[in-house]
Amino acid sequence: MNKPASLPAAFEPEFIAGLRQIFEEKIPFNHLLGLKITRLEPAAVAARIDMRPDLVGHFAYNRLHGGVISAGLDAMGGLAVMAAIGAKHMDEAPMDRLHRFAKLGTIDLRIDYLRPGIGSHFELRAEVLRLGSRVATTRMEFLGPQGELMSAGAAAYIVS
């Protein structure tokens, strides 16, 4: 996942704190999933989900529910779009940029489940492939504790 040369190197602490609060606290479902941002950069984002008993989808194998994987990847695609929008409008104050996400919504989502979701924790990564004036497209990855690719996703989001 490479960073295009036109993006800023980093976000301001105020923007990072605000986006973290929106993603981890103000979106109750993300909070329920236990999504925690581990990387927030203009070109790529990452988060972590720790395995918990209430996220199990198959009791005999202690396997993560596929809906958790799908929802987590969808949330990460949205976070990547928020970061890309924030990077595109660096001329605005950080708090002003955080208000640009009101109309963001998923319009298409595809998830490929490659391996069973078994592990103590999982890493989720996402990047924006294209940020248009109305639609953004993303690519997402769901990784196991050893970094193995367990699921992959692609999505489109309405941005205006």
mmCIF file of the C-alpha atoms, coordinates in Angstrom:
data_MODEL
# 
_entry.id   MODEL 
# 
loop_
_atom_site.group_PDB 
_atom_site.id 
_atom_site.type_symbol 
_atom_site.label_atom_id 
_atom_site.label_alt_id 
_atom_site.label_comp_id 
_atom_site.label_asym_id 
_atom_site.label_entity_id 
_atom_site.label_seq_id 
_atom_site.pdbx_PDB_ins_code 
_atom_site.Cartn_x 
_atom_site.Cartn_y 
_atom_site.Cartn_z 
_atom_site.occupancy 
_atom_site.B_iso_or_equiv 
_atom_site.pdbx_formal_charge 
_atom_site.auth_seq_id 
_atom_site.auth_comp_id 
_atom_site.auth_asym_id 
_atom_site.auth_atom_id 
_atom_site.pdbx_PDB_model_num 
ATOM 1   C CA . MET A 1 1   ? 0.000   0.000   0.000  1.00 0.00 ? 1   MET A CA 1 
ATOM 2   C CA . ASN A 1 2   ? 1.928   2.989   -1.279 1.00 0.00 ? 2   ASN A CA 1 
ATOM 3   C CA . LYS A 1 3   ? 1.410   6.670   -0.468 1.00 0.00 ? 3   LYS A CA 1 
ATOM 4   C CA . PRO A 1 4   ? 0.852   8.989   -3.453 1.00 0.00 ? 4   PRO A CA 1 
ATOM 5   C CA . ALA A 1 5   ? 3.374   11.840  -3.552 1.00 0.00 ? 5   ALA A CA 1 
ATOM 6   C CA . SER A 1 6   ? 0.667   14.542  -3.415 1.00 0.00 ? 6   SER A CA 1 
ATOM 7   C CA . LEU A 1 7   ? -0.517  13.639  0.095  1.00 0.00 ? 7   LEU A CA 1 
ATOM 8   C CA . PRO A 1 8   ? 0.741   15.420  3.228  1.00 0.00 ? 8   PRO A CA 1 
ATOM 9   C CA . ALA A 1 9   ? 3.213   13.513  5.399  1.00 0.00 ? 9   ALA A CA 1 
ATOM 10  C CA . ALA A 1 10  ? 1.079   13.564  8.563  1.00 0.00 ? 10  ALA A CA 1 
ATOM 11  C CA . PHE A 1 11  ? -2.038  14.923  10.236 1.00 0.00 ? 11  PHE A CA 1 
ATOM 12  C CA . GLU A 1 12  ? -2.160  17.399  13.107 1.00 0.00 ? 12  GLU A CA 1 
ATOM 13  C CA . PRO A 1 13  ? -2.693  15.910  16.596 1.00 0.00 ? 13  PRO A CA 1 
ATOM 14  C CA . GLU A 1 14  ? -6.044  17.736  16.852 1.00 0.00 ? 14  GLU A CA 1 
ATOM 15  C CA . PHE A 1 15  ? -7.328  16.077  13.659 1.00 0.00 ? 15  PHE A CA 1 
ATOM 16  C CA . ILE A 1 16  ? -6.093  12.642  14.768 1.00 0.00 ? 16  ILE A CA 1 
ATOM 17  C CA . ALA A 1 17  ? -7.754  12.995  18.178 1.00 0.00 ? 17  ALA A CA 1 
ATOM 18  C CA . GLY A 1 18  ? -11.022 14.152  16.610 1.00 0.00 ? 18  GLY A CA 1 
ATOM 19  C CA . LEU A 1 19  ? -11.114 11.384  14.015 1.00 0.00 ? 19  LEU A CA 1 
ATOM 20  C CA . ARG A 1 20  ? -10.213 8.781   16.651 1.00 0.00 ? 20  ARG A CA 1 
ATOM 21  C CA . GLN A 1 21  ? -13.082 10.021  18.837 1.00 0.00 ? 21  GLN A CA 1 
ATOM 22  C CA . ILE A 1 22  ? -15.546 9.854   15.925 1.00 0.00 ? 22  ILE A CA 1 
ATOM 23  C CA . PHE A 1 23  ? -14.431 6.375   14.839 1.00 0.00 ? 23  PHE A CA 1 
ATOM 24  C CA . GLU A 1 24  ? -13.912 4.666   18.202 1.00 0.00 ? 24  GLU A CA 1 
ATOM 25  C CA . GLU A 1 25  ? -16.469 6.392   20.424 1.00 0.00 ? 25  GLU A CA 1 
ATOM 26  C CA . LYS A 1 26  ? -19.177 8.207   18.461 1.00 0.00 ? 26  LYS A CA 1 
ATOM 27  C CA . ILE A 1 27  ? -19.931 5.265   16.177 1.00 0.00 ? 27  ILE A CA 1 
ATOM 28  C CA . PRO A 1 28  ? -21.444 2.807   18.697 1.00 0.00 ? 28  PRO A CA 1 
ATOM 29  C CA . PHE A 1 29  ? -21.084 -0.235  16.438 1.00 0.00 ? 29  PHE A CA 1 
ATOM 30  C CA . ASN A 1 30  ? -17.325 0.325   16.052 1.00 0.00 ? 30  ASN A CA 1 
ATOM 31  C CA . HIS A 1 31  ? -17.147 0.567   19.846 1.00 0.00 ? 31  HIS A CA 1 
ATOM 32  C CA . LEU A 1 32  ? -19.132 -2.677  20.158 1.00 0.00 ? 32  LEU A CA 1 
ATOM 33  C CA . LEU A 1 33  ? -16.704 -4.425  17.785 1.00 0.00 ? 33  LEU A CA 1 
ATOM 34  C CA . GLY A 1 34  ? -13.750 -3.107  19.780 1.00 0.00 ? 34  GLY A CA 1 
ATOM 35  C CA . LEU A 1 35  ? -12.094 -1.402  16.799 1.00 0.00 ? 35  LEU A CA 1 
ATOM 36  C CA . LYS A 1 36  ? -9.034  0.581   17.919 1.00 0.00 ? 36  LYS A CA 1 
ATOM 37  C CA . ILE A 1 37  ? -7.056  2.707   15.462 1.00 0.00 ? 37  ILE A CA 1 
ATOM 38  C CA . THR A 1 38  ? -3.364  1.797   15.356 1.00 0.00 ? 38  THR A CA 1 
ATOM 39  C CA . ARG A 1 39  ? -2.323  3.898   12.343 1.00 0.00 ? 39  ARG A CA 1 
ATOM 40  C CA . LEU A 1 40  ? -3.929  7.000   10.891 1.00 0.00 ? 40  LEU A CA 1 
ATOM 41  C CA . GLU A 1 41  ? -2.056  8.449   7.943  1.00 0.00 ? 41  GLU A CA 1 
ATOM 42  C CA . PRO A 1 42  ? -3.267  10.287  4.836  1.00 0.00 ? 42  PRO A CA 1 
ATOM 43  C CA . ALA A 1 43  ? -2.598  7.302   2.559  1.00 0.00 ? 43  ALA A CA 1 
ATOM 44  C CA . ALA A 1 44  ? -3.434  4.327   4.793  1.00 0.00 ? 44  ALA A CA 1 
ATOM 45  C CA . VAL A 1 45  ? -5.127  3.403   8.043  1.00 0.00 ? 45  VAL A CA 1 
ATOM 46  C CA . ALA A 1 46  ? -4.981  0.409   10.366 1.00 0.00 ? 46  ALA A CA 1 
ATOM 47  C CA . ALA A 1 47  ? -6.863  -0.833  13.409 1.00 0.00 ? 47  ALA A CA 1 
ATOM 48  C CA . ARG A 1 48  ? -7.028  -3.811  15.724 1.00 0.00 ? 48  ARG A CA 1 
ATOM 49  C CA . ILE A 1 49  ? -9.790  -6.026  17.064 1.00 0.00 ? 49  ILE A CA 1 
ATOM 50  C CA . ASP A 1 50  ? -9.072  -8.254  20.053 1.00 0.00 ? 50  ASP A CA 1 
ATOM 51  C CA . MET A 1 51  ? -10.916 -11.579 20.090 1.00 0.00 ? 51  MET A CA 1 
ATOM 52  C CA . ARG A 1 52  ? -13.690 -11.762 22.685 1.00 0.00 ? 52  ARG A CA 1 
ATOM 53  C CA . PRO A 1 53  ? -16.286 -14.457 23.425 1.00 0.00 ? 53  PRO A CA 1 
ATOM 54  C CA . ASP A 1 54  ? -19.135 -12.221 22.238 1.00 0.00 ? 54  ASP A CA 1 
ATOM 55  C CA . LEU A 1 55  ? -17.584 -11.986 18.740 1.00 0.00 ? 55  LEU A CA 1 
ATOM 56  C CA . VAL A 1 56  ? -17.542 -15.776 18.160 1.00 0.00 ? 56  VAL A CA 1 
ATOM 57  C CA . GLY A 1 57  ? -19.493 -17.035 15.180 1.00 0.00 ? 57  GLY A CA 1 
ATOM 58  C CA . HIS A 1 58  ? -18.665 -20.746 15.487 1.00 0.00 ? 58  HIS A CA 1 
ATOM 59  C CA . PHE A 1 59  ? -18.546 -21.964 19.092 1.00 0.00 ? 59  PHE A CA 1 
ATOM 60  C CA . ALA A 1 60  ? -16.738 -25.253 18.416 1.00 0.00 ? 60  ALA A CA 1 
ATOM 61  C CA . TYR A 1 61  ? -13.748 -23.531 16.783 1.00 0.00 ? 61  TYR A CA 1 
ATOM 62  C CA . ASN A 1 62  ? -13.849 -20.188 18.627 1.00 0.00 ? 62  ASN A CA 1 
ATOM 63  C CA . ARG A 1 63  ? -13.946 -18.629 15.158 1.00 0.00 ? 63  ARG A CA 1 
ATOM 64  C CA . LEU A 1 64  ? -14.714 -14.930 14.632 1.00 0.00 ? 64  LEU A CA 1 
ATOM 65  C CA . HIS A 1 65  ? -18.155 -14.261 13.152 1.00 0.00 ? 65  HIS A CA 1 
ATOM 66  C CA . GLY A 1 66  ? -18.005 -13.356 9.449  1.00 0.00 ? 66  GLY A CA 1 
ATOM 67  C CA . GLY A 1 67  ? -20.210 -10.342 10.125 1.00 0.00 ? 67  GLY A CA 1 
ATOM 68  C CA . VAL A 1 68  ? -17.550 -8.930  12.445 1.00 0.00 ? 68  VAL A CA 1 
ATOM 69  C CA . ILE A 1 69  ? -14.995 -9.275  9.648  1.00 0.00 ? 69  ILE A CA 1 
ATOM 70  C CA . SER A 1 70  ? -17.308 -7.679  7.087  1.00 0.00 ? 70  SER A CA 1 
ATOM 71  C CA . ALA A 1 71  ? -18.376 -4.832  9.371  1.00 0.00 ? 71  ALA A CA 1 
ATOM 72  C CA . GLY A 1 72  ? -14.794 -4.221  10.469 1.00 0.00 ? 72  GLY A CA 1 
ATOM 73  C CA . LEU A 1 73  ? -13.538 -4.002  6.902  1.00 0.00 ? 73  LEU A CA 1 
ATOM 74  C CA . ASP A 1 74  ? -16.424 -1.724  5.933  1.00 0.00 ? 74  ASP A CA 1 
ATOM 75  C CA . ALA A 1 75  ? -15.611 0.562   8.864  1.00 0.00 ? 75  ALA A CA 1 
ATOM 76  C CA . MET A 1 76  ? -11.936 0.609   7.871  1.00 0.00 ? 76  MET A CA 1 
ATOM 77  C CA . GLY A 1 77  ? -12.777 1.524   4.276  1.00 0.00 ? 77  GLY A CA 1 
ATOM 78  C CA . GLY A 1 78  ? -14.830 4.411   5.645  1.00 0.00 ? 78  GLY A CA 1 
ATOM 79  C CA . LEU A 1 79  ? -11.952 5.478   7.905  1.00 0.00 ? 79  LEU A CA 1 
ATOM 80  C CA . ALA A 1 80  ? -9.556  5.437   4.949  1.00 0.00 ? 80  ALA A CA 1 
ATOM 81  C CA . VAL A 1 81  ? -11.961 7.698   3.033  1.00 0.00 ? 81  VAL A CA 1 
ATOM 82  C CA . MET A 1 82  ? -12.172 10.059  6.029  1.00 0.00 ? 82  MET A CA 1 
ATOM 83  C CA . ALA A 1 83  ? -8.373  10.229  6.134  1.00 0.00 ? 83  ALA A CA 1 
ATOM 84  C CA . ALA A 1 84  ? -8.193  10.887  2.378  1.00 0.00 ? 84  ALA A CA 1 
ATOM 85  C CA . ILE A 1 85  ? -10.794 13.659  2.634  1.00 0.00 ? 85  ILE A CA 1 
ATOM 86  C CA . GLY A 1 86  ? -8.911  15.132  5.572  1.00 0.00 ? 86  GLY A CA 1 
ATOM 87  C CA . ALA A 1 87  ? -5.676  15.065  3.581  1.00 0.00 ? 87  ALA A CA 1 
ATOM 88  C CA . LYS A 1 88  ? -7.334  16.647  0.543  1.00 0.00 ? 88  LYS A CA 1 
ATOM 89  C CA . HIS A 1 89  ? -8.463  19.677  2.566  1.00 0.00 ? 89  HIS A CA 1 
ATOM 90  C CA . MET A 1 90  ? -5.358  20.403  4.655  1.00 0.00 ? 90  MET A CA 1 
ATOM 91  C CA . ASP A 1 91  ? -5.890  24.115  3.972  1.00 0.00 ? 91  ASP A CA 1 
ATOM 92  C CA . GLU A 1 92  ? -8.869  23.996  6.386  1.00 0.00 ? 92  GLU A CA 1 
ATOM 93  C CA . ALA A 1 93  ? -8.710  23.905  10.172 1.00 0.00 ? 93  ALA A CA 1 
ATOM 94  C CA . PRO A 1 94  ? -8.688  20.357  11.630 1.00 0.00 ? 94  PRO A CA 1 
ATOM 95  C CA . MET A 1 95  ? -12.143 20.697  13.228 1.00 0.00 ? 95  MET A CA 1 
ATOM 96  C CA . ASP A 1 96  ? -13.616 22.013  9.971  1.00 0.00 ? 96  ASP A CA 1 
ATOM 97  C CA . ARG A 1 97  ? -12.310 18.958  8.110  1.00 0.00 ? 97  ARG A CA 1 
ATOM 98  C CA . LEU A 1 98  ? -13.942 16.630  10.647 1.00 0.00 ? 98  LEU A CA 1 
ATOM 99  C CA . HIS A 1 99  ? -17.371 18.006  9.653  1.00 0.00 ? 99  HIS A CA 1 
ATOM 100 C CA . ARG A 1 100 ? -16.901 16.844  6.051  1.00 0.00 ? 100 ARG A CA 1 
ATOM 101 C CA . PHE A 1 101 ? -17.829 13.225  6.885  1.00 0.00 ? 101 PHE A CA 1 
ATOM 102 C CA . ALA A 1 102 ? -21.581 13.762  7.460  1.00 0.00 ? 102 ALA A CA 1 
ATOM 103 C CA . LYS A 1 103 ? -22.653 12.370  4.072  1.00 0.00 ? 103 LYS A CA 1 
ATOM 104 C CA . LEU A 1 104 ? -20.193 9.455   3.944  1.00 0.00 ? 104 LEU A CA 1 
ATOM 105 C CA . GLY A 1 105 ? -21.905 6.104   3.346  1.00 0.00 ? 105 GLY A CA 1 
ATOM 106 C CA . THR A 1 106 ? -21.219 2.671   1.875  1.00 0.00 ? 106 THR A CA 1 
ATOM 107 C CA . ILE A 1 107 ? -22.705 2.062   -1.575 1.00 0.00 ? 107 ILE A CA 1 
ATOM 108 C CA . ASP A 1 108 ? -20.959 -1.211  -2.463 1.00 0.00 ? 108 ASP A CA 1 
ATOM 109 C CA . LEU A 1 109 ? -19.020 -3.765  -0.425 1.00 0.00 ? 109 LEU A CA 1 
ATOM 110 C CA . ARG A 1 110 ? -17.337 -7.023  -1.367 1.00 0.00 ? 110 ARG A CA 1 
ATOM 111 C CA . ILE A 1 111 ? -15.581 -9.322  1.094  1.00 0.00 ? 111 ILE A CA 1 
ATOM 112 C CA . ASP A 1 112 ? -13.570 -12.437 0.237  1.00 0.00 ? 112 ASP A CA 1 
ATOM 113 C CA . TYR A 1 113 ? -13.137 -14.788 3.208  1.00 0.00 ? 113 TYR A CA 1 
ATOM 114 C CA . LEU A 1 114 ? -9.828  -16.566 2.616  1.00 0.00 ? 114 LEU A CA 1 
ATOM 115 C CA . ARG A 1 115 ? -9.119  -18.236 5.984  1.00 0.00 ? 115 ARG A CA 1 
ATOM 116 C CA . PRO A 1 116 ? -11.123 -18.819 9.167  1.00 0.00 ? 116 PRO A CA 1 
ATOM 117 C CA . GLY A 1 117 ? -10.958 -15.955 11.673 1.00 0.00 ? 117 GLY A CA 1 
ATOM 118 C CA . ILE A 1 118 ? -9.151  -17.774 14.453 1.00 0.00 ? 118 ILE A CA 1 
ATOM 119 C CA . GLY A 1 119 ? -6.702  -15.919 16.689 1.00 0.00 ? 119 GLY A CA 1 
ATOM 120 C CA . SER A 1 120 ? -6.202  -13.752 19.749 1.00 0.00 ? 120 SER A CA 1 
ATOM 121 C CA . HIS A 1 121 ? -6.376  -10.485 17.797 1.00 0.00 ? 121 HIS A CA 1 
ATOM 122 C CA . PHE A 1 122 ? -6.682  -9.207  14.252 1.00 0.00 ? 122 PHE A CA 1 
ATOM 123 C CA . GLU A 1 123 ? -5.287  -6.271  12.262 1.00 0.00 ? 123 GLU A CA 1 
ATOM 124 C CA . LEU A 1 124 ? -7.412  -4.436  9.714  1.00 0.00 ? 124 LEU A CA 1 
ATOM 125 C CA . ARG A 1 125 ? -5.883  -2.194  7.037  1.00 0.00 ? 125 ARG A CA 1 
ATOM 126 C CA . ALA A 1 126 ? -7.377  0.014   4.364  1.00 0.00 ? 126 ALA A CA 1 
ATOM 127 C CA . GLU A 1 127 ? -6.380  2.448   1.662  1.00 0.00 ? 127 GLU A CA 1 
ATOM 128 C CA . VAL A 1 128 ? -8.230  4.629   -0.812 1.00 0.00 ? 128 VAL A CA 1 
ATOM 129 C CA . LEU A 1 129 ? -7.668  3.697   -4.443 1.00 0.00 ? 129 LEU A CA 1 
ATOM 130 C CA . ARG A 1 130 ? -9.547  6.720   -5.798 1.00 0.00 ? 130 ARG A CA 1 
ATOM 131 C CA . LEU A 1 131 ? -11.175 9.716   -4.153 1.00 0.00 ? 131 LEU A CA 1 
ATOM 132 C CA . GLY A 1 132 ? -13.576 11.348  -6.584 1.00 0.00 ? 132 GLY A CA 1 
ATOM 133 C CA . SER A 1 133 ? -15.889 14.285  -6.028 1.00 0.00 ? 133 SER A CA 1 
ATOM 134 C CA . ARG A 1 134 ? -18.857 11.960  -5.363 1.00 0.00 ? 134 ARG A CA 1 
ATOM 135 C CA . VAL A 1 135 ? -17.517 8.406   -4.905 1.00 0.00 ? 135 VAL A CA 1 
ATOM 136 C CA . ALA A 1 136 ? -14.411 6.912   -3.282 1.00 0.00 ? 136 ALA A CA 1 
ATOM 137 C CA . THR A 1 137 ? -13.136 3.360   -3.816 1.00 0.00 ? 137 THR A CA 1 
ATOM 138 C CA . THR A 1 138 ? -11.103 1.437   -1.257 1.00 0.00 ? 138 THR A CA 1 
ATOM 139 C CA . ARG A 1 139 ? -9.217  -1.785  -0.691 1.00 0.00 ? 139 ARG A CA 1 
ATOM 140 C CA . MET A 1 140 ? -9.121  -3.458  2.724  1.00 0.00 ? 140 MET A CA 1 
ATOM 141 C CA . GLU A 1 141 ? -7.274  -6.361  4.410  1.00 0.00 ? 141 GLU A CA 1 
ATOM 142 C CA . PHE A 1 142 ? -8.072  -8.443  7.486  1.00 0.00 ? 142 PHE A CA 1 
ATOM 143 C CA . LEU A 1 143 ? -4.963  -10.059 8.988  1.00 0.00 ? 143 LEU A CA 1 
ATOM 144 C CA . GLY A 1 144 ? -4.410  -12.687 11.672 1.00 0.00 ? 144 GLY A CA 1 
ATOM 145 C CA . PRO A 1 145 ? -2.047  -12.483 14.653 1.00 0.00 ? 145 PRO A CA 1 
ATOM 146 C CA . GLN A 1 146 ? 0.936   -13.639 12.565 1.00 0.00 ? 146 GLN A CA 1 
ATOM 147 C CA . GLY A 1 147 ? 0.160   -11.190 9.739  1.00 0.00 ? 147 GLY A CA 1 
ATOM 148 C CA . GLU A 1 148 ? -1.511  -13.792 7.514  1.00 0.00 ? 148 GLU A CA 1 
ATOM 149 C CA . LEU A 1 149 ? -4.209  -12.473 5.169  1.00 0.00 ? 149 LEU A CA 1 
ATOM 150 C CA . MET A 1 150 ? -7.543  -13.896 6.304  1.00 0.00 ? 150 MET A CA 1 
ATOM 151 C CA . SER A 1 151 ? -9.999  -11.745 4.341  1.00 0.00 ? 151 SER A CA 1 
ATOM 152 C CA . ALA A 1 152 ? -9.827  -9.068  1.678  1.00 0.00 ? 152 ALA A CA 1 
ATOM 153 C CA . GLY A 1 153 ? -12.354 -6.439  0.754  1.00 0.00 ? 153 GLY A CA 1 
ATOM 154 C CA . ALA A 1 154 ? -13.180 -3.720  -1.709 1.00 0.00 ? 154 ALA A CA 1 
ATOM 155 C CA . ALA A 1 155 ? -15.792 -1.025  -1.328 1.00 0.00 ? 155 ALA A CA 1 
ATOM 156 C CA . ALA A 1 156 ? -17.256 2.148   -2.769 1.00 0.00 ? 156 ALA A CA 1 
ATOM 157 C CA . TYR A 1 157 ? -18.454 5.052   -0.612 1.00 0.00 ? 157 TYR A CA 1 
ATOM 158 C CA . ILE A 1 158 ? -20.587 8.081   -1.390 1.00 0.00 ? 158 ILE A CA 1 
ATOM 159 C CA . VAL A 1 159 ? -18.682 11.168  -0.248 1.00 0.00 ? 159 VAL A CA 1 
ATOM 160 C CA . SER A 1 160 ? -21.061 13.985  -1.210 1.00 0.00 ? 160 SER A CA 1 
# 
